[in-house]
Amino acid sequence: MIEARHLRVLRAVAATGSFSAAARELGCTQPAVSQQMKALESSAGTPLLIRTGREMRLTQAGEVLVRHAAGILAGLTAAEEEVAAIAGLRAGRVRLVSFPSGSSTLVPTALAALRAAHPGTRVSLVEAEPPRSVEMLREGDCDIALAFRYGAGQAPGEWDDLVVRPLLTDRLVGLVPEAHPLAGAGSVGIAELAGDSWIAGCPRCRRQLVDVCEEAGFAPRIDFATDDYPAVVGLVGAGLGVAVLPELAIESVRPKGARTVAVEPAVEREIVALTLPDLAQVPAVAATLDELTRAATRA
């Protein structure tokens, strides 16, 4: 019989390429990893790994098991959480992944309300931008992914295999130094900033910025790029360029030395919570989705 704990070890070995690295990731010893892999190969009745020096690579059978492991482990997690929830959500675990501006605005409000209503439910949080956060969900490494997408940049059927909970529409706003000629304007056309240096954000936001500027007839000169929104605000405040940021990001950072201006044409991103269909039936996951929805109505 193949055990879930052995599948988790196999995934770690496949991802890291060695027993020692897998042991570090799993928080156990290398002999323990080796022992569990031997047990798994014995259960499978065939070798799963080919050892070449210090590195490991999967056999065909190993590749099959790794491919099925994410779905198997997600299903087991769903079963475990549903059983725990029978007692009325007195126990449960939710693994949440969020992009940074969501972590600092929507997530705290939602998790505080969840803890007040269901103190036995444990929630862990890690940060990742889409599409990596969505990959983590599909790979079984989280239960809910807080993500965003721009309408024009959405691939057809991008999330068709997931449960999508719409939360809010987040408009991008311009951020300029206080000394900028347009700092006092109510709104500006993005083409009016064509001659400025630009500070860009995360890769997906960066692509959206380039697309919008090109539609306005110019290519932005991006002098700085950072995933850290406070860093973007600091660079603009120091007079080193202009930027467009989501309103959620502005809410979480005090724009010292910078002014916000409305940008035309309007650019919006859709903020959503994503989960797998099986996990959506788990009460702890459903309760977290509900609290995220309520937090979004207050944002």
DOKE-133060 format. One record per residue (C-alpha): residue number from 1; residue in three letters; y, z, x. Coordinates in pm, whole numbers. Layout:
BEGIN
<r><k>NUM</k><r>ALA</r><north>Y</north><up>Z</up><east>X</east></r>
...
***
This chain:
BEGIN
<r><k>1</k><r>MET</r><north>0</north><up>0</up><east>0</east></r>
<r><k>2</k><r>ILE</r><north>343</north><up>-98</up><east>133</east></r>
<r><k>3</k><r>GLU</r><north>587</north><up>194</up><east>125</east></r>
<r><k>4</k><r>ALA</r><north>961</north><up>166</up><east>67</east></r>
<r><k>5</k><r>ARG</r><north>1040</north><up>374</up><east>377</east></r>
<r><k>6</k><r>HIS</r><north>847</north><up>123</up><east>588</east></r>
<r><k>7</k><r>LEU</r><north>1044</north><up>-166</up><east>435</east></r>
<r><k>8</k><r>ARG</r><north>1370</north><up>8</up><east>524</east></r>
<r><k>9</k><r>VAL</r><north>1252</north><up>41</up><east>884</east></r>
<r><k>10</k><r>LEU</r><north>1147</north><up>-326</up><east>894</east></r>
<r><k>11</k><r>ARG</r><north>1491</north><up>-434</up><east>768</east></r>
<r><k>12</k><r>ALA</r><north>1660</north><up>-222</up><east>1034</east></r>
<r><k>13</k><r>VAL</r><north>1441</north><up>-366</up><east>1311</east></r>
<r><k>14</k><r>ALA</r><north>1502</north><up>-722</up><east>1187</east></r>
<r><k>15</k><r>ALA</r><north>1879</north><up>-662</up><east>1171</east></r>
<r><k>16</k><r>THR</r><north>1913</north><up>-492</up><east>1511</east></r>
<r><k>17</k><r>GLY</r><north>1643</north><up>-669</up><east>1711</east></r>
<r><k>18</k><r>SER</r><north>1481</north><up>-361</up><east>1866</east></r>
<r><k>19</k><r>PHE</r><north>1309</north><up>-33</up><east>1786</east></r>
<r><k>20</k><r>SER</r><north>1568</north><up>172</up><east>1974</east></r>
<r><k>21</k><r>ALA</r><north>1864</north><up>14</up><east>1795</east></r>
<r><k>22</k><r>ALA</r><north>1688</north><up>53</up><east>1459</east></r>
<r><k>23</k><r>ALA</r><north>1624</north><up>419</up><east>1538</east></r>
<r><k>24</k><r>ARG</r><north>1994</north><up>475</up><east>1607</east></r>
<r><k>25</k><r>GLU</r><north>2089</north><up>305</up><east>1280</east></r>
<r><k>26</k><r>LEU</r><north>1836</north><up>505</up><east>1079</east></r>
<r><k>27</k><r>GLY</r><north>1906</north><up>836</up><east>1254</east></r>
<r><k>28</k><r>CYS</r><north>1552</north><up>891</up><east>1379</east></r>
<r><k>29</k><r>THR</r><north>1354</north><up>854</up><east>1702</east></r>
<r><k>30</k><r>GLN</r><north>1218</north><up>534</up><east>1855</east></r>
<r><k>31</k><r>PRO</r><north>855</north><up>662</up><east>1839</east></r>
<r><k>32</k><r>ALA</r><north>902</north><up>727</up><east>1467</east></r>
<r><k>33</k><r>VAL</r><north>1018</north><up>367</up><east>1415</east></r>
<r><k>34</k><r>SER</r><north>723</north><up>236</up><east>1617</east></r>
<r><k>35</k><r>GLN</r><north>479</north><up>451</up><east>1420</east></r>
<r><k>36</k><r>GLN</r><north>613</north><up>336</up><east>1084</east></r>
<r><k>37</k><r>MET</r><north>603</north><up>-29</up><east>1189</east></r>
<r><k>38</k><r>LYS</r><north>239</north><up>10</up><east>1293</east></r>
<r><k>39</k><r>ALA</r><north>165</north><up>164</up><east>953</east></r>
<r><k>40</k><r>LEU</r><north>338</north><up>-124</up><east>777</east></r>
<r><k>41</k><r>GLU</r><north>150</north><up>-386</up><east>976</east></r>
<r><k>42</k><r>SER</r><north>-173</north><up>-203</up><east>896</east></r>
<r><k>43</k><r>SER</r><north>-88</north><up>-209</up><east>524</east></r>
<r><k>44</k><r>ALA</r><north>8</north><up>-574</up><east>538</east></r>
<r><k>45</k><r>GLY</r><north>-305</north><up>-665</up><east>732</east></r>
<r><k>46</k><r>THR</r><north>-116</north><up>-898</up><east>965</east></r>
<r><k>47</k><r>PRO</r><north>140</north><up>-874</up><east>1247</east></r>
<r><k>48</k><r>LEU</r><north>501</north><up>-865</up><east>1129</east></r>
<r><k>49</k><r>LEU</r><north>680</north><up>-864</up><east>1465</east></r>
<r><k>50</k><r>ILE</r><north>646</north><up>-1053</up><east>1789</east></r>
<r><k>51</k><r>ARG</r><north>748</north><up>-843</up><east>2088</east></r>
<r><k>52</k><r>THR</r><north>914</north><up>-1044</up><east>2363</east></r>
<r><k>53</k><r>GLY</r><north>1034</north><up>-812</up><east>2638</east></r>
<r><k>54</k><r>ARG</r><north>1284</north><up>-571</up><east>2487</east></r>
<r><k>55</k><r>GLU</r><north>1354</north><up>-787</up><east>2181</east></r>
<r><k>56</k><r>MET</r><north>1166</north><up>-830</up><east>1856</east></r>
<r><k>57</k><r>ARG</r><north>1142</north><up>-1130</up><east>1629</east></r>
<r><k>58</k><r>LEU</r><north>974</north><up>-1164</up><east>1293</east></r>
<r><k>59</k><r>THR</r><north>650</north><up>-1346</up><east>1226</east></r>
<r><k>60</k><r>GLN</r><north>629</north><up>-1563</up><east>915</east></r>
<r><k>61</k><r>ALA</r><north>482</north><up>-1269</up><east>724</east></r>
<r><k>62</k><r>GLY</r><north>762</north><up>-1046</up><east>852</east></r>
<r><k>63</k><r>GLU</r><north>1024</north><up>-1292</up><east>729</east></r>
<r><k>64</k><r>VAL</r><north>864</north><up>-1292</up><east>383</east></r>
<r><k>65</k><r>LEU</r><north>873</north><up>-911</up><east>364</east></r>
<r><k>66</k><r>VAL</r><north>1235</north><up>-890</up><east>481</east></r>
<r><k>67</k><r>ARG</r><north>1336</north><up>-1155</up><east>226</east></r>
<r><k>68</k><r>HIS</r><north>1182</north><up>-953</up><east>-58</east></r>
<r><k>69</k><r>ALA</r><north>1283</north><up>-610</up><east>74</east></r>
<r><k>70</k><r>ALA</r><north>1641</north><up>-610</up><east>-65</east></r>
<r><k>71</k><r>GLY</r><north>1525</north><up>-675</up><east>-421</east></r>
<r><k>72</k><r>ILE</r><north>1239</north><up>-428</up><east>-395</east></r>
<r><k>73</k><r>LEU</r><north>1461</north><up>-151</up><east>-257</east></r>
<r><k>74</k><r>ALA</r><north>1735</north><up>-220</up><east>-515</east></r>
<r><k>75</k><r>GLY</r><north>1475</north><up>-198</up><east>-791</east></r>
<r><k>76</k><r>LEU</r><north>1342</north><up>130</up><east>-654</east></r>
<r><k>77</k><r>THR</r><north>1694</north><up>271</up><east>-630</east></r>
<r><k>78</k><r>ALA</r><north>1755</north><up>174</up><east>-992</east></r>
<r><k>79</k><r>ALA</r><north>1432</north><up>344</up><east>-1098</east></r>
<r><k>80</k><r>GLU</r><north>1509</north><up>662</up><east>-903</east></r>
<r><k>81</k><r>GLU</r><north>1861</north><up>688</up><east>-1042</east></r>
<r><k>82</k><r>GLU</r><north>1751</north><up>627</up><east>-1402</east></r>
<r><k>83</k><r>VAL</r><north>1490</north><up>900</up><east>-1375</east></r>
<r><k>84</k><r>ALA</r><north>1747</north><up>1141</up><east>-1231</east></r>
<r><k>85</k><r>ALA</r><north>1990</north><up>1050</up><east>-1508</east></r>
<r><k>86</k><r>ILE</r><north>1747</north><up>1151</up><east>-1785</east></r>
<r><k>87</k><r>ALA</r><north>1862</north><up>1509</up><east>-1729</east></r>
<r><k>88</k><r>GLY</r><north>2215</north><up>1406</up><east>-1829</east></r>
<r><k>89</k><r>LEU</r><north>2367</north><up>1283</up><east>-1505</east></r>
<r><k>90</k><r>ARG</r><north>2310</north><up>1617</up><east>-1338</east></r>
<r><k>91</k><r>ALA</r><north>2196</north><up>1420</up><east>-1035</east></r>
<r><k>92</k><r>GLY</r><north>2257</north><up>1073</up><east>-903</east></r>
<r><k>93</k><r>ARG</r><north>2393</north><up>872</up><east>-616</east></r>
<r><k>94</k><r>VAL</r><north>2627</north><up>574</up><east>-607</east></r>
<r><k>95</k><r>ARG</r><north>2704</north><up>377</up><east>-292</east></r>
<r><k>96</k><r>LEU</r><north>3046</north><up>215</up><east>-327</east></r>
<r><k>97</k><r>VAL</r><north>3204</north><up>-43</up><east>-99</east></r>
<r><k>98</k><r>SER</r><north>3571</north><up>-134</up><east>-140</east></r>
<r><k>99</k><r>PHE</r><north>3847</north><up>-331</up><east>29</east></r>
<r><k>100</k><r>PRO</r><north>4118</north><up>-107</up><east>184</east></r>
<r><k>101</k><r>SER</r><north>4397</north><up>-135</up><east>-76</east></r>
<r><k>102</k><r>GLY</r><north>4143</north><up>-63</up><east>-350</east></r>
<r><k>103</k><r>SER</r><north>4016</north><up>237</up><east>-154</east></r>
<r><k>104</k><r>SER</r><north>4363</north><up>388</up><east>-142</east></r>
<r><k>105</k><r>THR</r><north>4465</north><up>323</up><east>-505</east></r>
<r><k>106</k><r>LEU</r><north>4188</north><up>269</up><east>-760</east></r>
<r><k>107</k><r>VAL</r><north>3901</north><up>451</up><east>-593</east></r>
<r><k>108</k><r>PRO</r><north>4052</north><up>803</up><east>-554</east></r>
<r><k>109</k><r>THR</r><north>4154</north><up>821</up><east>-922</east></r>
<r><k>110</k><r>ALA</r><north>3816</north><up>692</up><east>-1038</east></r>
<r><k>111</k><r>LEU</r><north>3609</north><up>922</up><east>-817</east></r>
<r><k>112</k><r>ALA</r><north>3814</north><up>1231</up><east>-905</east></r>
<r><k>113</k><r>ALA</r><north>3752</north><up>1163</up><east>-1276</east></r>
<r><k>114</k><r>LEU</r><north>3382</north><up>1096</up><east>-1211</east></r>
<r><k>115</k><r>ARG</r><north>3341</north><up>1421</up><east>-1020</east></r>
<r><k>116</k><r>ALA</r><north>3513</north><up>1617</up><east>-1297</east></r>
<r><k>117</k><r>ALA</r><north>3285</north><up>1464</up><east>-1562</east></r>
<r><k>118</k><r>HIS</r><north>2962</north><up>1455</up><east>-1359</east></r>
<r><k>119</k><r>PRO</r><north>2984</north><up>1696</up><east>-1064</east></r>
<r><k>120</k><r>GLY</r><north>2622</north><up>1634</up><east>-969</east></r>
<r><k>121</k><r>THR</r><north>2677</north><up>1265</up><east>-904</east></r>
<r><k>122</k><r>ARG</r><north>2732</north><up>1189</up><east>-536</east></r>
<r><k>123</k><r>VAL</r><north>2937</north><up>886</up><east>-434</east></r>
<r><k>124</k><r>SER</r><north>2960</north><up>747</up><east>-81</east></r>
<r><k>125</k><r>LEU</r><north>3233</north><up>503</up><east>21</east></r>
<r><k>126</k><r>VAL</r><north>3255</north><up>245</up><east>297</east></r>
<r><k>127</k><r>GLU</r><north>3513</north><up>-30</up><east>340</east></r>
<r><k>128</k><r>ALA</r><north>3456</north><up>-403</up><east>364</east></r>
<r><k>129</k><r>GLU</r><north>3649</north><up>-710</up><east>254</east></r>
<r><k>130</k><r>PRO</r><north>3488</north><up>-980</up><east>43</east></r>
<r><k>131</k><r>PRO</r><north>3278</north><up>-1182</up><east>100</east></r>
<r><k>132</k><r>ARG</r><north>3109</north><up>-925</up><east>327</east></r>
<r><k>133</k><r>SER</r><north>3119</north><up>-657</up><east>55</east></r>
<r><k>134</k><r>VAL</r><north>2945</north><up>-894</up><east>-188</east></r>
<r><k>135</k><r>GLU</r><north>2681</north><up>-971</up><east>75</east></r>
<r><k>136</k><r>MET</r><north>2620</north><up>-596</up><east>115</east></r>
<r><k>137</k><r>LEU</r><north>2560</north><up>-568</up><east>-260</east></r>
<r><k>138</k><r>ARG</r><north>2312</north><up>-856</up><east>-263</east></r>
<r><k>139</k><r>GLU</r><north>2135</north><up>-716</up><east>45</east></r>
<r><k>140</k><r>GLY</r><north>2083</north><up>-380</up><east>-123</east></r>
<r><k>141</k><r>ASP</r><north>2324</north><up>-188</up><east>101</east></r>
<r><k>142</k><r>CYS</r><north>2550</north><up>-68</up><east>-181</east></r>
<r><k>143</k><r>ASP</r><north>2541</north><up>-23</up><east>-560</east></r>
<r><k>144</k><r>ILE</r><north>2896</north><up>-130</up><east>-651</east></r>
<r><k>145</k><r>ALA</r><north>3130</north><up>-363</up><east>-464</east></r>
<r><k>146</k><r>LEU</r><north>3501</north><up>-353</up><east>-539</east></r>
<r><k>147</k><r>ALA</r><north>3616</north><up>-707</up><east>-462</east></r>
<r><k>148</k><r>PHE</r><north>3882</north><up>-965</up><east>-533</east></r>
<r><k>149</k><r>ARG</r><north>3917</north><up>-1339</up><east>-560</east></r>
<r><k>150</k><r>TYR</r><north>4197</north><up>-1590</up><east>-592</east></r>
<r><k>151</k><r>GLY</r><north>4153</north><up>-1834</up><east>-880</east></r>
<r><k>152</k><r>ALA</r><north>4203</north><up>-2148</up><east>-675</east></r>
<r><k>153</k><r>GLY</r><north>3970</north><up>-2029</up><east>-403</east></r>
<r><k>154</k><r>GLN</r><north>3680</north><up>-1935</up><east>-628</east></r>
<r><k>155</k><r>ALA</r><north>3359</north><up>-2126</up><east>-567</east></r>
<r><k>156</k><r>PRO</r><north>3184</north><up>-2237</up><east>-888</east></r>
<r><k>157</k><r>GLY</r><north>2915</north><up>-1987</up><east>-981</east></r>
<r><k>158</k><r>GLU</r><north>3015</north><up>-1759</up><east>-693</east></r>
<r><k>159</k><r>TRP</r><north>2915</north><up>-1440</up><east>-878</east></r>
<r><k>160</k><r>ASP</r><north>2685</north><up>-1576</up><east>-1150</east></r>
<r><k>161</k><r>ASP</r><north>2394</north><up>-1359</up><east>-1034</east></r>
<r><k>162</k><r>LEU</r><north>2602</north><up>-1039</up><east>-1056</east></r>
<r><k>163</k><r>VAL</r><north>2747</north><up>-818</up><east>-1328</east></r>
<r><k>164</k><r>VAL</r><north>3125</north><up>-865</up><east>-1310</east></r>
<r><k>165</k><r>ARG</r><north>3355</north><up>-592</up><east>-1447</east></r>
<r><k>166</k><r>PRO</r><north>3716</north><up>-724</up><east>-1449</east></r>
<r><k>167</k><r>LEU</r><north>3962</north><up>-448</up><east>-1355</east></r>
<r><k>168</k><r>LEU</r><north>4312</north><up>-589</up><east>-1315</east></r>
<r><k>169</k><r>THR</r><north>4525</north><up>-880</up><east>-1199</east></r>
<r><k>170</k><r>ASP</r><north>4713</north><up>-806</up><east>-878</east></r>
<r><k>171</k><r>ARG</r><north>5020</north><up>-1014</up><east>-799</east></r>
<r><k>172</k><r>LEU</r><north>5124</north><up>-1089</up><east>-444</east></r>
<r><k>173</k><r>VAL</r><north>5478</north><up>-990</up><east>-348</east></r>
<r><k>174</k><r>GLY</r><north>5692</north><up>-1090</up><east>-56</east></r>
<r><k>175</k><r>LEU</r><north>5784</north><up>-842</up><east>216</east></r>
<r><k>176</k><r>VAL</r><north>6088</north><up>-911</up><east>435</east></r>
<r><k>177</k><r>PRO</r><north>6287</north><up>-703</up><east>688</east></r>
<r><k>178</k><r>GLU</r><north>6587</north><up>-515</up><east>545</east></r>
<r><k>179</k><r>ALA</r><north>6819</north><up>-733</up><east>752</east></r>
<r><k>180</k><r>HIS</r><north>6667</north><up>-1057</up><east>620</east></r>
<r><k>181</k><r>PRO</r><north>6914</north><up>-1283</up><east>432</east></r>
<r><k>182</k><r>LEU</r><north>6687</north><up>-1278</up><east>124</east></r>
<r><k>183</k><r>ALA</r><north>6622</north><up>-901</up><east>127</east></r>
<r><k>184</k><r>GLY</r><north>6847</north><up>-848</up><east>-176</east></r>
<r><k>185</k><r>ALA</r><north>6718</north><up>-1140</up><east>-380</east></r>
<r><k>186</k><r>GLY</r><north>6541</north><up>-1075</up><east>-707</east></r>
<r><k>187</k><r>SER</r><north>6290</north><up>-1348</up><east>-632</east></r>
<r><k>188</k><r>VAL</r><north>6247</north><up>-1619</up><east>-369</east></r>
<r><k>189</k><r>GLY</r><north>6066</north><up>-1947</up><east>-354</east></r>
<r><k>190</k><r>ILE</r><north>5803</north><up>-1930</up><east>-85</east></r>
<r><k>191</k><r>ALA</r><north>5945</north><up>-2249</up><east>68</east></r>
<r><k>192</k><r>GLU</r><north>6266</north><up>-2054</up><east>142</east></r>
<r><k>193</k><r>LEU</r><north>6064</north><up>-1860</up><east>400</east></r>
<r><k>194</k><r>ALA</r><north>5932</north><up>-2171</up><east>575</east></r>
<r><k>195</k><r>GLY</r><north>6140</north><up>-2108</up><east>887</east></r>
<r><k>196</k><r>ASP</r><north>6028</north><up>-1746</up><east>930</east></r>
<r><k>197</k><r>SER</r><north>5752</north><up>-1601</up><east>1143</east></r>
<r><k>198</k><r>TRP</r><north>5462</north><up>-1480</up><east>930</east></r>
<r><k>199</k><r>ILE</r><north>5235</north><up>-1179</up><east>946</east></r>
<r><k>200</k><r>ALA</r><north>4900</north><up>-1250</up><east>778</east></r>
<r><k>201</k><r>GLY</r><north>4641</north><up>-1014</up><east>636</east></r>
<r><k>202</k><r>CYS</r><north>4264</north><up>-1032</up><east>590</east></r>
<r><k>203</k><r>PRO</r><north>4084</north><up>-1367</up><east>643</east></r>
<r><k>204</k><r>ARG</r><north>4056</north><up>-1445</up><east>270</east></r>
<r><k>205</k><r>CYS</r><north>4425</north><up>-1354</up><east>214</east></r>
<r><k>206</k><r>ARG</r><north>4517</north><up>-1559</up><east>521</east></r>
<r><k>207</k><r>ARG</r><north>4348</north><up>-1869</up><east>380</east></r>
<r><k>208</k><r>GLN</r><north>4526</north><up>-1816</up><east>49</east></r>
<r><k>209</k><r>LEU</r><north>4862</north><up>-1785</up><east>227</east></r>
<r><k>210</k><r>VAL</r><north>4808</north><up>-2110</up><east>415</east></r>
<r><k>211</k><r>ASP</r><north>4704</north><up>-2290</up><east>95</east></r>
<r><k>212</k><r>VAL</r><north>5009</north><up>-2169</up><east>-99</east></r>
<r><k>213</k><r>CYS</r><north>5250</north><up>-2259</up><east>182</east></r>
<r><k>214</k><r>GLU</r><north>5097</north><up>-2604</up><east>222</east></r>
<r><k>215</k><r>GLU</r><north>5138</north><up>-2663</up><east>-151</east></r>
<r><k>216</k><r>ALA</r><north>5506</north><up>-2571</up><east>-103</east></r>
<r><k>217</k><r>GLY</r><north>5534</north><up>-2832</up><east>172</east></r>
<r><k>218</k><r>PHE</r><north>5509</north><up>-2637</up><east>497</east></r>
<r><k>219</k><r>ALA</r><north>5260</north><up>-2476</up><east>733</east></r>
<r><k>220</k><r>PRO</r><north>5336</north><up>-2108</up><east>801</east></r>
<r><k>221</k><r>ARG</r><north>5385</north><up>-2007</up><east>1163</east></r>
<r><k>222</k><r>ILE</r><north>5154</north><up>-1706</up><east>1182</east></r>
<r><k>223</k><r>ASP</r><north>5253</north><up>-1494</up><east>1480</east></r>
<r><k>224</k><r>PHE</r><north>5048</north><up>-1186</up><east>1388</east></r>
<r><k>225</k><r>ALA</r><north>4732</north><up>-1130</up><east>1185</east></r>
<r><k>226</k><r>THR</r><north>4579</north><up>-795</up><east>1097</east></r>
<r><k>227</k><r>ASP</r><north>4350</north><up>-650</up><east>829</east></r>
<r><k>228</k><r>ASP</r><north>4552</north><up>-325</up><east>841</east></r>
<r><k>229</k><r>TYR</r><north>4816</north><up>-327</up><east>566</east></r>
<r><k>230</k><r>PRO</r><north>5023</north><up>-44</up><east>719</east></r>
<r><k>231</k><r>ALA</r><north>5035</north><up>-253</up><east>1038</east></r>
<r><k>232</k><r>VAL</r><north>5162</north><up>-553</up><east>838</east></r>
<r><k>233</k><r>VAL</r><north>5433</north><up>-337</up><east>683</east></r>
<r><k>234</k><r>GLY</r><north>5526</north><up>-192</up><east>1023</east></r>
<r><k>235</k><r>LEU</r><north>5557</north><up>-537</up><east>1181</east></r>
<r><k>236</k><r>VAL</r><north>5777</north><up>-661</up><east>897</east></r>
<r><k>237</k><r>GLY</r><north>5986</north><up>-344</up><east>910</east></r>
<r><k>238</k><r>ALA</r><north>6043</north><up>-401</up><east>1282</east></r>
<r><k>239</k><r>GLY</r><north>6189</north><up>-743</up><east>1201</east></r>
<r><k>240</k><r>LEU</r><north>5901</north><up>-940</up><east>1352</east></r>
<r><k>241</k><r>GLY</r><north>5831</north><up>-1158</up><east>1051</east></r>
<r><k>242</k><r>VAL</r><north>5771</north><up>-1183</up><east>678</east></r>
<r><k>243</k><r>ALA</r><north>5452</north><up>-1142</up><east>474</east></r>
<r><k>244</k><r>VAL</r><north>5306</north><up>-1157</up><east>127</east></r>
<r><k>245</k><r>LEU</r><north>5097</north><up>-858</up><east>24</east></r>
<r><k>246</k><r>PRO</r><north>4914</north><up>-754</up><east>-293</east></r>
<r><k>247</k><r>GLU</r><north>5102</north><up>-503</up><east>-507</east></r>
<r><k>248</k><r>LEU</r><north>4811</north><up>-259</up><east>-463</east></r>
<r><k>249</k><r>ALA</r><north>4868</north><up>-265</up><east>-88</east></r>
<r><k>250</k><r>ILE</r><north>5239</north><up>-192</up><east>-130</east></r>
<r><k>251</k><r>GLU</r><north>5158</north><up>104</up><east>-357</east></r>
<r><k>252</k><r>SER</r><north>4960</north><up>271</up><east>-80</east></r>
<r><k>253</k><r>VAL</r><north>5213</north><up>219</up><east>201</east></r>
<r><k>254</k><r>ARG</r><north>5579</north><up>321</up><east>222</east></r>
<r><k>255</k><r>PRO</r><north>5755</north><up>2</up><east>339</east></r>
<r><k>256</k><r>LYS</r><north>5998</north><up>161</up><east>585</east></r>
<r><k>257</k><r>GLY</r><north>6251</north><up>-93</up><east>713</east></r>
<r><k>258</k><r>ALA</r><north>6126</north><up>-361</up><east>474</east></r>
<r><k>259</k><r>ARG</r><north>6209</north><up>-486</up><east>125</east></r>
<r><k>260</k><r>THR</r><north>5982</north><up>-633</up><east>-141</east></r>
<r><k>261</k><r>VAL</r><north>6082</north><up>-949</up><east>-328</east></r>
<r><k>262</k><r>ALA</r><north>5909</north><up>-1143</up><east>-603</east></r>
<r><k>263</k><r>VAL</r><north>5765</north><up>-1471</up><east>-477</east></r>
<r><k>264</k><r>GLU</r><north>5755</north><up>-1798</up><east>-668</east></r>
<r><k>265</k><r>PRO</r><north>5529</north><up>-1964</up><east>-753</east></r>
<r><k>266</k><r>ALA</r><north>5339</north><up>-1654</up><east>-860</east></r>
<r><k>267</k><r>VAL</r><north>5014</north><up>-1593</up><east>-673</east></r>
<r><k>268</k><r>GLU</r><north>4762</north><up>-1356</up><east>-828</east></r>
<r><k>269</k><r>ARG</r><north>4422</north><up>-1222</up><east>-736</east></r>
<r><k>270</k><r>GLU</r><north>4160</north><up>-1086</up><east>-972</east></r>
<r><k>271</k><r>ILE</r><north>4029</north><up>-738</up><east>-890</east></r>
<r><k>272</k><r>VAL</r><north>3673</north><up>-677</up><east>-1007</east></r>
<r><k>273</k><r>ALA</r><north>3385</north><up>-435</up><east>-969</east></r>
<r><k>274</k><r>LEU</r><north>3049</north><up>-600</up><east>-903</east></r>
<r><k>275</k><r>THR</r><north>2695</north><up>-473</up><east>-930</east></r>
<r><k>276</k><r>LEU</r><north>2341</north><up>-608</up><east>-971</east></r>
<r><k>277</k><r>PRO</r><north>2200</north><up>-647</up><east>-1324</east></r>
<r><k>278</k><r>ASP</r><north>1930</north><up>-383</up><east>-1265</east></r>
<r><k>279</k><r>LEU</r><north>2180</north><up>-136</up><east>-1121</east></r>
<r><k>280</k><r>ALA</r><north>2419</north><up>-185</up><east>-1414</east></r>
<r><k>281</k><r>GLN</r><north>2163</north><up>-1</up><east>-1630</east></r>
<r><k>282</k><r>VAL</r><north>2169</north><up>307</up><east>-1407</east></r>
<r><k>283</k><r>PRO</r><north>2384</north><up>572</up><east>-1580</east></r>
<r><k>284</k><r>ALA</r><north>2553</north><up>691</up><east>-1259</east></r>
<r><k>285</k><r>VAL</r><north>2651</north><up>334</up><east>-1172</east></r>
<r><k>286</k><r>ALA</r><north>2766</north><up>264</up><east>-1529</east></r>
<r><k>287</k><r>ALA</r><north>2976</north><up>583</up><east>-1529</east></r>
<r><k>288</k><r>THR</r><north>3140</north><up>482</up><east>-1200</east></r>
<r><k>289</k><r>LEU</r><north>3221</north><up>137</up><east>-1337</east></r>
<r><k>290</k><r>ASP</r><north>3377</north><up>298</up><east>-1644</east></r>
<r><k>291</k><r>GLU</r><north>3596</north><up>526</up><east>-1431</east></r>
<r><k>292</k><r>LEU</r><north>3706</north><up>233</up><east>-1215</east></r>
<r><k>293</k><r>THR</r><north>3805</north><up>49</up><east>-1533</east></r>
<r><k>294</k><r>ARG</r><north>4008</north><up>348</up><east>-1654</east></r>
<r><k>295</k><r>ALA</r><north>4175</north><up>387</up><east>-1315</east></r>
<r><k>296</k><r>ALA</r><north>4276</north><up>21</up><east>-1325</east></r>
<r><k>297</k><r>THR</r><north>4452</north><up>66</up><east>-1660</east></r>
<r><k>298</k><r>ARG</r><north>4666</north><up>337</up><east>-1499</east></r>
<r><k>299</k><r>ALA</r><north>4740</north><up>143</up><east>-1181</east></r>
***
